[in-house]
Amino acid sequence: MTARARILTLLGAVLVLAAVAVTSVLHATARADRRGLPQAGGPRVSPAEVTLTAPGRMVFRNMAWGPHRDELTTVPSADPAAPRTASGLKCLRFHAAAGTGVCLQAVHGPVSDTYRALILDARLEERARYDVPGIPSRARVSPSGHFAAWTAFVGGDSYAGTDFSTRAAIVDVRTGRLIPTLEKFRVVKDGRPYTSPDVNFWGVTFAADDRTFYATLATKGRTYLVRGDLAANTLTTVHQNVECPSLSPDGTRIAYKKRVPGLPRDAPWHLYVLDLRTMRETPLAEPRSVDDQAVWQDPRTIVYALPGDYGADLYAVPADGTGHSRRISTAAVSPAFTGRPAAPAPHSGH
């Protein structure tokens, strides 16, 4: 091949790559433009005030295409398909309890995104903000509203594999005291102190006593439910094969996702409920793999997200293993049920 032919070939390759890049940018721009338009047949969304103390409400991230996509919106919890009220505040992940909210946001930069956690009051006004060291994945507020927690991916971006790293943080919203990582806590595994460089924690859920919490510990290819003590700075293993725990309103049961042998590597989980008094596991009537930290709508009902046409849809299933799952809301994720009183603090054994 002559030098001229090589130059022409190289120029042709450059032009092809440039065309591909332009096409990709135009496609992404067109898709972003479409997301700004309301979808045909989608939920009706209109702006108005949203609060975290209104009784009988579900507040969640709206995934429906249109001008209010990604905003916190609210509907009656008894009628989740009702028209939505949008707040104007955008969140990637969200949770709320007792008039306190936590909103995990992306901050779009010219080269890459950064992330932050906003602590919100009952009127969604910012009380404090904290840097988040990676892609947000989980968020929780304690039943009292005194503590908030979040988890971020700081390496990798999926719980399905083993090549990821997470960072779980807890903040006392009254004082601003931040625990930036649970890796500083002392771990007690199988009754003995445990240290390992590969430990990961995620999916914090709080008890009502402002001291006890639960989370997932991963180490040596296994996952464990751990009980945390905010006063003693300890984490104690409770049960194996538990991920993304969610404590029931009365503090006696944990809803979680469990890896089940034989399921696909990228979709390995089923939903279970663990009775903390008997350690009895109950599989729930959701046949699909669920990659979410479920929430308790009430003592009888578990709510969680599954992939949908516009990102995610919300489903509900009985907490006792009976019945069947049902879709309750399209184009929605990260729900919190507001206006219910905090459960009395159970005896924690401390």
N, C-alpha and C positions, 0 to 999 in steps of 0.2 A: 504494500500500500504506500502510495506516494505521500509526501508531507502535506500536499494540498488536500488529498483525500482524507487523511487523518484529521486535519483541521475542520473539514466540512462535517465529518462524522461527529467530532466533539461538539461542534456548534449545533448540530441537529439534536444531540443528546441534551445539551443545555436548554435548547428551546422546548423540548418535550418536557423536561423537568419543570421549567418555568410555567408551561401551560398547565401541568398537573397542579402546581402550587396555586396558580391563579384560580383554577376551577375549584380547588378545595376551599380557598378563602371565600369565593363567591357563594359556594354551597353553604358554608357555615354562616355567612352573613344572611343569606336568604332564610335559612332555618331560624336564625335569631330573630329576623324580622317577622316570620310567621308566629314565633312564640309570643310576640307582642300583640297579636291579634286574637280576639276571643275565638274559641273553637266552636264549630257548629254543634249544637246539642249539648254543649258543656254546661257546667254549673254557672248560675248567675251570680256575679260578684259585684258589689258596690261598696264604695268607701264610707266609713263612719267610725265613731269611736269604738275601740275594743279595750276591755278591761279584763283583769285576771281574777276578779272577785265576784263577777256576775254568777248567780247560782244556775246550775244545770246547763253549763255551756261546754262545748269542746272547742279548744283553740288549737290551731295546727298550721303547718306550712302549706299554703295553697300551691299546687303544682299545675293548675289549669292554665293553658295558654291565654294570654291577654295582658292588659296593663297591670294586673295585680299578681302576676306570677311570682312565686317565692315569698310573698308577703304573709305575715301572720293573719289568719282569718278566723272567724268564729261562726258557729252554728249551734242551735239547741242540741244538746247531747241526745235528747229523745228523738230528734229528727235530723240526723246528720246529712241527709240529702237536701235540706232546705237551702234557700239562697244564702250566700256567704257575705259576711261583713268583713271588709279588708281594712287593716290598720295602717298600711303604708310602710311598716317595718319589715325588712327582708331578713330571713334567717336560713341557714343551711340545716341546722338542728335546733330543737327548741324543747323546753319542758317548763312546767310551772307548778307551784303549789303554794297555798296560803298567801296569795298575793305577791309572790316573788317569782320572777321568770329568769331563765338563762337562755340567751340567744347566741348561737355560734355563727359567725359571719365570715365571708370572704372579703378581703380588701384587694381590689383589682389594681395591679401595678403595671407599668409599661413593659416589664419583662416577665414577671411572675406574680402570683397571688400570695398574699399573706393572710393570716387568720386571727380572729380575736373572739373573745367571749364577752358579751355584755350582760351585766346584772341589771334586771329591770324591776321597777316597782309595779304596783297594781295597774297603773295607767300607761304602762309600757315606756315610761321615762327611764333613761339610763341613770343608774346609780353608781356604777363602776365599770371599768373595762380592764381586760387582761389579755396579754399576748397568748396565742395558742401556737405551739411549735410545729404543727403539721395539719393535715387534712382532718377536719372534725368528723367524728363518727357517732358519738353518744353524748347525751346530756341528761342531767337529772337535778331536781331540787328536792330537798328533804321535806317531809310532811309539815314541819313547822315553818318552812320558808327560811330557816336560818342558815342553811348550807346549800351550796350548789357544787356540781361536779361535771367534768367533761372529759372525754377521751379523744385523742387525736392519733392518726397514723403519722409516725415520724420516719418510717421506712416501710416500703410496700404499701398496698392499698386494698387488701382483701383479707378477711378472716379465714377464707376457705383454705389457703395454703399455710406454709410454715415460715415463709421468708418475709415476715413483717415484724415491725416493732411499733409499740404503742406507748403513749404517755397519758396517764390518768392523773388529774388534778382535782383538788377539793379546796373550796374557799369558804370561810366564815363570812357571810355577807354583812354581818353586823359590825365586825371589826376590820374587815379587809385582809385578815390573815390568810395567806395562800400557802397551801401544800402543793408545790409544783409537780411532784411525782410521788406515787406510792412506793417507789423503789427504796425510799429512805425508811420505810417501816420495817420492823423486825418480823420475819416470817416464821411461824411455827407450823411445821408440816408433819403430820402423823405423830404429834406430841413432842417433836424435837425441833430445836432451832435449825433453820434451813437457809443456806446461801447458795446462789448460783448466778453466774454472769448472764444467763439467758432468760431471766424472769421478765415477764410482761404482765401488765395489769390493764383491765378495761371493764367497762360496763358497771359503774358504781350505782348502787341503789341504797337508799337510806331507811333506817328504822325511825320510829317516832320519838326516841329518847334523846336525840341530838348527841348521841355518842356512838351508837352502833351503825355500821353499814356493811354491805356485802358487795363483792366484786368477783371478777374472774382472774385467776392466776394461771398463767401458762408457763410451763417449764419442762424440758426434756421430752417434748412432743406430747405432753398431756395437759389437760385443763382441770382446774379445781374451783369449786366455790370456796371463797374465803370470807370469814367474818372479820371485819375491821373494828378496831377500838380507837376512837379519836383521842381519848384521854391517855391511853397507854402506848399509842403508836405501834400497835401490833396487828398482824394479819394471821389468822388461824384457819387452816384447811378444814372444811366441813364435809365435802362430798366431791366425788370425781365426775368428770365429763359434764361440766356445767359452764355455759357461756351466756353472757349478757343477761344476768339475773335481774328480776324485777320483784320486789317484795310486795306481798298483798297488803291491803289497807289495815288488816288486823295484825300484821307482822308474823303470821304463822306459816306462810307458804311462799315459795319462790317459783315464779314462772320463768322459763329459760329455754334456750335452744340447746339441743343435745345432738352430738354426732352419732349417727346410726350406721353400723356396718352395712355395706352393700349399696349405699347411695353414691351418686356421682361425686367425684372429688371437688367439683366446683359448686355443689349444692348438697352438702352432707348432713343437714340439720332437720330435726323435727322438734316441734314444741312439746314441752313437758311441764308439769307442775310438781314440785318437791314439797312434801310435808316436813317441816323442820323438826317436828316433835317425833315423828316415827321414821323419817328418812324414806318414806314410801314415795316412789315415782309414779305419776299418772300421765300416760301419753294423751295428748289432746287430739281432737277430731279434725285436724288440719293435715291433709295428706301431702301437701307441698312443702318443699324446703323453705324455711323462714330465716332470713338473715336480718334480724332486727332485735332491738331491745323492747320487748312488748310492754304495754302498760295495762294496768287494771282499771277498767271503767268503773267497776264496783266489785264486791267480793265474789261475784259469780261469773264475771265476763272479762276475757282477755282481748285486747285490741292490738293489732300489729300491721305492718306494711308488707305488701308484696309488689313485685314489679307490675306496672300498668302501662297503658298506651302513652301517658304523658309523664312518666317517671315512676309513680307509685300510686297504689290504691290502698285504702284501709279496710281491714277485715276484722270480724269479731268471732269468737268461739267460746263455748262454755268452759269454765275453769275446772270442771269435775270430770272431763273426758267424755261426756255424753254429747248428743246432738251432732251438729255439723257446723262448718264455718260458713260465713256469709259476708259478702261485700257490703260495707256500710257507707263508703264514701269513695268516689273516684277522684283521681288527681289530688291526692292528699298524703301527708306524711308528718311524723313527729307530733302526735296528738297529746294534749293534756286536758284533763277534765277539771274544771274550776268550780269554785263555790261550795265544795263539800268540806265538812269539818275534818280536821286531822284526827286520825285514829288515836285512841289512848295508847300510851307507851307500854308495850308488854314487858314482862320481867326478862331482862337480857342475860342474867346470870353473872353480871360483873359485880 
